Amino acid sequence: MRNPNNLFLTALAVFDTCLLVTAFFIYGMEYIIEYTAAFDLYVAWLTYLRFAFAISHISQTGSVYITVTVTIERYLAVCYPRRNKRYCTSHGSALTILCVTCFAILFNCTKFFELEVVRNPPCEDGVNWQSYLLLPSRLAQNPIYSQVYVLWLTNIVMVFLPFLTLLVLNSIIAYTIKKSLNKLSGESITGRNELKEKSREATMVLITIVFIFLLCNFWGFVLTLLEQVLDAEFLMVENKTFYTFSREAINLLAIVNSSINFVIYLIFGKDFR
């Protein structure tokens, strides 16, 4: 368990588990409430929903950047093995995980204030299903916050930067292994076969991770742009079915994306297994 890779994969599993648990309490509980018609459970759900919403984003950010960190570690191990042995220690891995966790919390701390439970004045008795509403806060409706943080900063930090990092570093890893394989031409068959297997593994990891990351995040980025250009209220009124389906699909894809990288490394990476 002192192996740096094991520490990273444990952290990845923790973030993914947190994301799945919060996703259940956000989306799964809604259907349970509809089925049981439990009003007290509905009020409790609204109360903790904004906290679960923030924690889910923290978990997603942590999962994405632990994946990036693992890729950086693999890059150093393949391209700079001596430096990797010096710097990629258990202590260094633990410190890196701590930094990723702190970054995930700080980057998403405003998510705790994006939603608020509002009492509906027409329902004075407080027992009607419309007596409490979950609405966007004044912060979430602020045009500057929406434009800078929600649109640009979030997409840069959560989509473009991780995607480019994974693409570039995994490409370098695959190229380096392939070049080493060519240098061994005519030498030990065992050595060539081992490098050939590593080259195939690196290529499969590259293709799978990058494709899934792009697939799971592309539509979210497109819909965010549409919300800024056409306005979310316009989409909700004029294209309600499309907008509602897209929102649900994006939520599902985010969960899939944050949960599947661990499985990919286990399937394609013998070292990780």
TIVEX-724365 format. One record per residue (C-alpha): residue number from 1; residue in one letter; y, z, x. Coordinates in Angstrom, 2 decimals. Layout:
% TIVEX-724365
ATOM   n res       Y       Z       X
ATOM NUM   a       Y       Z       X
...
END
This chain:
% TIVEX-724365
ATOM   n res       Y       Z       X
ATOM   1   m    0.00    0.00    0.00
ATOM   2   r    2.20    0.26    3.10
ATOM   3   n    2.13   -3.52    3.49
ATOM   4   p    5.62   -4.98    2.76
ATOM   5   n    4.11   -7.64    0.50
ATOM   6   n    2.38   -4.96   -1.57
ATOM   7   l    5.67   -3.10   -1.97
ATOM   8   f    7.45   -6.25   -3.15
ATOM   9   l    4.69   -7.14   -5.60
ATOM  10   t    4.60   -3.58   -6.93
ATOM  11   a    8.36   -3.73   -7.53
ATOM  12   l    7.93   -7.13   -9.20
ATOM  13   a    5.23   -5.71  -11.46
ATOM  14   v    7.45   -2.74  -12.39
ATOM  15   f   10.40   -4.98  -13.32
ATOM  16   d    8.15   -7.32  -15.30
ATOM  17   t    6.56   -4.40  -17.15
ATOM  18   c    9.98   -2.95  -18.02
ATOM  19   l   11.06   -6.34  -19.33
ATOM  20   l    7.98   -6.70  -21.52
ATOM  21   v    8.30   -3.15  -22.89
ATOM  22   t   11.99   -3.58  -23.75
ATOM  23   a   11.25   -7.01  -25.24
ATOM  24   f    8.71   -5.40  -27.55
ATOM  25   f   11.18   -2.74  -28.67
ATOM  26   i   13.88   -5.36  -29.19
ATOM  27   y   11.93   -8.13  -30.93
ATOM  28   g    8.61   -6.59  -31.95
ATOM  29   m   10.13   -3.58  -33.70
ATOM  30   e   12.22   -5.89  -35.87
ATOM  31   y    9.09   -7.31  -37.49
ATOM  32   i    7.53   -3.85  -37.82
ATOM  33   i   10.66   -2.64  -39.63
ATOM  34   e   10.60   -5.65  -41.95
ATOM  35   y    6.93   -5.00  -42.75
ATOM  36   t    7.18   -1.22  -43.26
ATOM  37   a   10.70   -1.22  -44.81
ATOM  38   a   11.37    2.06  -42.96
ATOM  39   f   15.13    2.63  -43.15
ATOM  40   d   15.17    5.57  -40.69
ATOM  41   l   13.31    3.43  -38.16
ATOM  42   y   15.87    0.68  -38.73
ATOM  43   v   18.76    3.04  -37.94
ATOM  44   a   16.98    4.32  -34.82
ATOM  45   w   16.30    0.72  -33.76
ATOM  46   l   19.98   -0.20  -34.05
ATOM  47   t   20.94    2.91  -32.07
ATOM  48   y   18.79    2.23  -29.02
ATOM  49   l   19.00   -1.57  -29.23
ATOM  50   r   22.10   -1.91  -27.06
ATOM  51   f   20.46    0.22  -24.34
ATOM  52   a   17.21   -1.76  -24.51
ATOM  53   f   19.30   -4.96  -24.38
ATOM  54   a   20.96   -3.83  -21.13
ATOM  55   i   17.72   -2.60  -19.56
ATOM  56   s   16.01   -5.91  -20.35
ATOM  57   h   18.74   -7.78  -18.46
ATOM  58   i   18.50   -5.34  -15.54
ATOM  59   s   14.73   -5.88  -15.43
ATOM  60   q   15.11   -9.66  -15.57
ATOM  61   t   17.65   -9.67  -12.73
ATOM  62   g   15.42   -7.38  -10.66
ATOM  63   s   12.40   -9.58  -11.27
ATOM  64   v   14.24  -12.76  -10.29
ATOM  65   y   15.66  -11.32   -7.06
ATOM  66   i   12.43   -9.62   -6.01
ATOM  67   t   10.88  -13.10   -6.30
ATOM  68   v   13.70  -14.47   -4.14
ATOM  69   t   13.15  -11.63   -1.64
ATOM  70   v    9.42  -12.39   -1.42
ATOM  71   t   10.28  -16.04   -0.73
ATOM  72   i   12.71  -15.02    2.04
ATOM  73   e   10.00  -12.80    3.57
ATOM  74   r    7.53  -15.70    3.50
ATOM  75   y   10.14  -17.95    5.09
ATOM  76   l   10.67  -15.50    7.96
ATOM  77   a    6.91  -15.03    8.39
ATOM  78   v    6.29  -18.78    8.72
ATOM  79   c    9.42  -19.93   10.58
ATOM  80   y   10.33  -16.81   12.60
ATOM  81   p    7.12  -14.75   12.94
ATOM  82   r    8.43  -12.56   15.78
ATOM  83   r   11.59  -11.60   13.90
ATOM  84   n    9.53  -11.08   10.77
ATOM  85   k    7.32   -8.50   12.50
ATOM  86   r   10.39   -6.71   13.80
ATOM  87   y   12.46   -6.59   10.60
ATOM  88   c    9.98   -6.95    7.72
ATOM  89   t    8.56   -3.43    7.79
ATOM  90   s    7.58   -1.09    4.99
ATOM  91   h   10.83    0.84    5.46
ATOM  92   g   12.87   -2.37    5.38
ATOM  93   s   11.04   -3.58    2.27
ATOM  94   a   11.68   -0.29    0.47
ATOM  95   l   15.37   -0.48    1.38
ATOM  96   t   15.54   -4.09    0.17
ATOM  97   i   13.94   -3.15   -3.15
ATOM  98   l   16.47   -0.33   -3.53
ATOM  99   c   19.34   -2.76   -2.87
ATOM 100   v   17.96   -5.27   -5.40
ATOM 101   t   17.64   -2.49   -7.99
ATOM 102   c   21.22   -1.30   -7.40
ATOM 103   f   22.50   -4.88   -7.61
ATOM 104   a   20.61   -5.49  -10.88
ATOM 105   i   22.12   -2.33  -12.40
ATOM 106   l   25.67   -3.03  -11.23
ATOM 107   f   25.61   -6.68  -12.27
ATOM 108   n   24.40   -5.83  -15.78
ATOM 109   c   26.22   -2.53  -16.35
ATOM 110   t   28.63   -4.18  -18.81
ATOM 111   k   25.65   -5.13  -21.00
ATOM 112   f   25.60   -1.51  -22.20
ATOM 113   f   28.98   -2.16  -23.85
ATOM 114   e   28.41   -5.63  -25.36
ATOM 115   l   26.94   -4.33  -28.63
ATOM 116   e   27.98   -1.57  -30.99
ATOM 117   v   26.65   -0.06  -34.21
ATOM 118   v   29.28   -0.25  -36.95
ATOM 119   r   29.32    1.59  -40.28
ATOM 120   n   29.82   -0.78  -43.20
ATOM 121   p   32.57    0.72  -45.45
ATOM 122   p   31.36   -0.87  -48.75
ATOM 123   c   28.05    0.99  -48.39
ATOM 124   e   29.30    4.57  -48.67
ATOM 125   d   25.98    6.26  -49.41
ATOM 126   g   24.61    5.29  -45.97
ATOM 127   v   21.11    4.47  -47.22
ATOM 128   n   21.58    0.76  -47.88
ATOM 129   w   20.17   -1.73  -45.35
ATOM 130   q   23.68   -3.13  -44.90
ATOM 131   s   25.28    0.28  -44.31
ATOM 132   y   24.87   -0.07  -40.53
ATOM 133   l   25.50   -3.29  -38.64
ATOM 134   l   24.95   -4.28  -35.01
ATOM 135   l   27.92   -6.38  -33.93
ATOM 136   p   29.39   -7.76  -30.69
ATOM 137   s   31.87   -5.32  -29.17
ATOM 138   r   35.48   -6.16  -28.36
ATOM 139   l   34.40   -6.62  -24.75
ATOM 140   a   31.79   -9.23  -25.71
ATOM 141   q   34.37  -11.08  -27.83
ATOM 142   n   36.94  -11.13  -25.05
ATOM 143   p   37.44  -14.83  -24.12
ATOM 144   i   37.98  -14.09  -20.41
ATOM 145   y   34.84  -11.94  -20.23
ATOM 146   s   32.88  -14.58  -22.12
ATOM 147   q   34.10  -17.43  -19.94
ATOM 148   v   33.95  -15.78  -16.51
ATOM 149   y   31.02  -13.37  -16.77
ATOM 150   v   28.77  -14.72  -19.53
ATOM 151   l   29.14  -18.43  -18.78
ATOM 152   w   29.84  -18.91  -15.08
ATOM 153   l   28.90  -15.74  -13.23
ATOM 154   t   25.66  -15.15  -15.12
ATOM 155   n   24.49  -18.75  -14.74
ATOM 156   i   25.38  -18.83  -11.04
ATOM 157   v   23.67  -15.52  -10.28
ATOM 158   m   20.68  -15.89  -12.60
ATOM 159   v   20.01  -19.65  -12.53
ATOM 160   f   21.62  -21.73   -9.78
ATOM 161   l   21.48  -19.33   -6.82
ATOM 162   p   17.83  -18.25   -7.28
ATOM 163   f   16.72  -21.79   -8.10
ATOM 164   l   18.34  -23.33   -5.02
ATOM 165   t   17.08  -20.52   -2.79
ATOM 166   l   13.50  -20.92   -4.02
ATOM 167   l   13.69  -24.70   -3.73
ATOM 168   v   15.16  -24.81   -0.21
ATOM 169   l   13.13  -22.02    1.38
ATOM 170   n    9.79  -23.09   -0.12
ATOM 171   s   10.51  -26.67    0.99
ATOM 172   i   11.15  -25.47    4.55
ATOM 173   i    7.96  -23.39    4.47
ATOM 174   a    5.88  -26.36    3.30
ATOM 175   y    7.48  -28.65    5.91
ATOM 176   t    6.98  -26.15    8.75
ATOM 177   i    3.30  -25.66    7.92
ATOM 178   k    2.77  -29.41    7.64
ATOM 179   k    4.47  -29.97   11.02
ATOM 180   s    2.27  -27.32   12.61
ATOM 181   l   -0.75  -29.02   11.07
ATOM 182   n    0.19  -32.35   12.67
ATOM 183   k    0.56  -30.69   16.10
ATOM 184   l   -3.03  -29.48   15.86
ATOM 185   s   -4.33  -33.05   15.51
ATOM 186   g   -7.53  -33.36   17.55
ATOM 187   e   -7.76  -29.62   18.15
ATOM 188   s   -9.88  -26.97   16.47
ATOM 189   i  -11.19  -28.17   13.11
ATOM 190   t  -11.17  -24.60   11.89
ATOM 191   g   -7.49  -24.22   12.78
ATOM 192   r   -6.62  -27.50   11.09
ATOM 193   n   -8.49  -26.57    7.94
ATOM 194   e   -6.77  -23.19    7.81
ATOM 195   l   -3.31  -24.73    8.17
ATOM 196   k   -4.22  -27.45    5.68
ATOM 197   e   -5.13  -24.76    3.15
ATOM 198   k   -1.84  -22.94    3.83
ATOM 199   s    0.08  -26.20    3.42
ATOM 200   r   -1.58  -26.86    0.08
ATOM 201   e   -0.92  -23.27   -1.01
ATOM 202   a    2.78  -23.41   -0.04
ATOM 203   t    3.20  -26.75   -1.82
ATOM 204   m    1.57  -25.47   -5.00
ATOM 205   v    3.70  -22.32   -4.99
ATOM 206   l    6.84  -24.43   -4.48
ATOM 207   i    6.08  -26.86   -7.28
ATOM 208   t    4.92  -24.22   -9.75
ATOM 209   i    7.70  -21.66   -9.23
ATOM 210   v   10.55  -24.16   -9.15
ATOM 211   f    9.24  -26.09  -12.16
ATOM 212   i    8.73  -22.96  -14.27
ATOM 213   f   12.10  -21.51  -13.24
ATOM 214   l   13.89  -24.73  -14.16
ATOM 215   l   11.94  -25.13  -17.39
ATOM 216   c   12.60  -21.57  -18.54
ATOM 217   n   16.31  -21.50  -17.68
ATOM 218   f   17.53  -25.04  -18.33
ATOM 219   w   17.87  -24.80  -22.11
ATOM 220   g   19.58  -21.41  -21.87
ATOM 221   f   22.24  -22.95  -19.66
ATOM 222   v   22.68  -25.93  -22.01
ATOM 223   l   23.04  -23.69  -25.05
ATOM 224   t   25.56  -21.49  -23.24
ATOM 225   l   27.66  -24.59  -22.52
ATOM 226   l   27.40  -25.66  -26.17
ATOM 227   e   28.56  -22.20  -27.27
ATOM 228   q   31.61  -22.49  -25.05
ATOM 229   v   32.45  -26.09  -25.99
ATOM 230   l   31.62  -26.06  -29.72
ATOM 231   d   31.84  -22.29  -30.39
ATOM 232   a   28.86  -20.12  -31.37
ATOM 233   e   30.11  -19.65  -34.96
ATOM 234   f   30.31  -23.41  -35.46
ATOM 235   l   26.73  -23.82  -34.22
ATOM 236   m   25.55  -21.00  -36.46
ATOM 237   v   27.16  -22.53  -39.56
ATOM 238   e   26.63  -26.25  -38.99
ATOM 239   n   23.29  -26.11  -37.14
ATOM 240   k   21.81  -22.76  -38.15
ATOM 241   t   18.14  -23.75  -37.83
ATOM 242   f   18.64  -25.38  -34.44
ATOM 243   y   20.77  -22.51  -33.11
ATOM 244   t   18.44  -19.75  -34.35
ATOM 245   f   15.35  -21.50  -33.00
ATOM 246   s   17.05  -22.13  -29.64
ATOM 247   r   18.06  -18.48  -29.30
ATOM 248   e   14.52  -17.28  -30.03
ATOM 249   a   13.04  -19.86  -27.66
ATOM 250   i   15.43  -18.85  -24.86
ATOM 251   n   14.51  -15.19  -25.28
ATOM 252   l   10.81  -16.04  -25.11
ATOM 253   l   11.25  -18.30  -22.07
ATOM 254   a   13.20  -15.58  -20.23
ATOM 255   i   10.31  -13.17  -20.77
ATOM 256   v    7.76  -15.78  -19.66
ATOM 257   n    9.77  -16.67  -16.55
ATOM 258   s   10.19  -13.08  -15.43
ATOM 259   s    6.54  -12.24  -16.06
ATOM 260   i    4.72  -15.23  -14.64
ATOM 261   n    5.79  -15.28  -10.96
ATOM 262   f    3.52  -12.34  -10.15
ATOM 263   v    0.58  -14.28  -11.63
ATOM 264   i    1.52  -17.42   -9.67
ATOM 265   y    1.46  -15.58   -6.35
ATOM 266   l   -1.92  -14.03   -7.20
ATOM 267   i   -3.42  -17.39   -8.19
ATOM 268   f   -2.12  -19.52   -5.32
ATOM 269   g   -1.62  -16.97   -2.54
ATOM 270   k   -4.69  -15.62   -0.75
ATOM 271   d   -2.49  -13.33    1.35
ATOM 272   f   -1.04  -11.73   -1.78
ATOM 273   r   -4.51  -11.27   -3.31
END
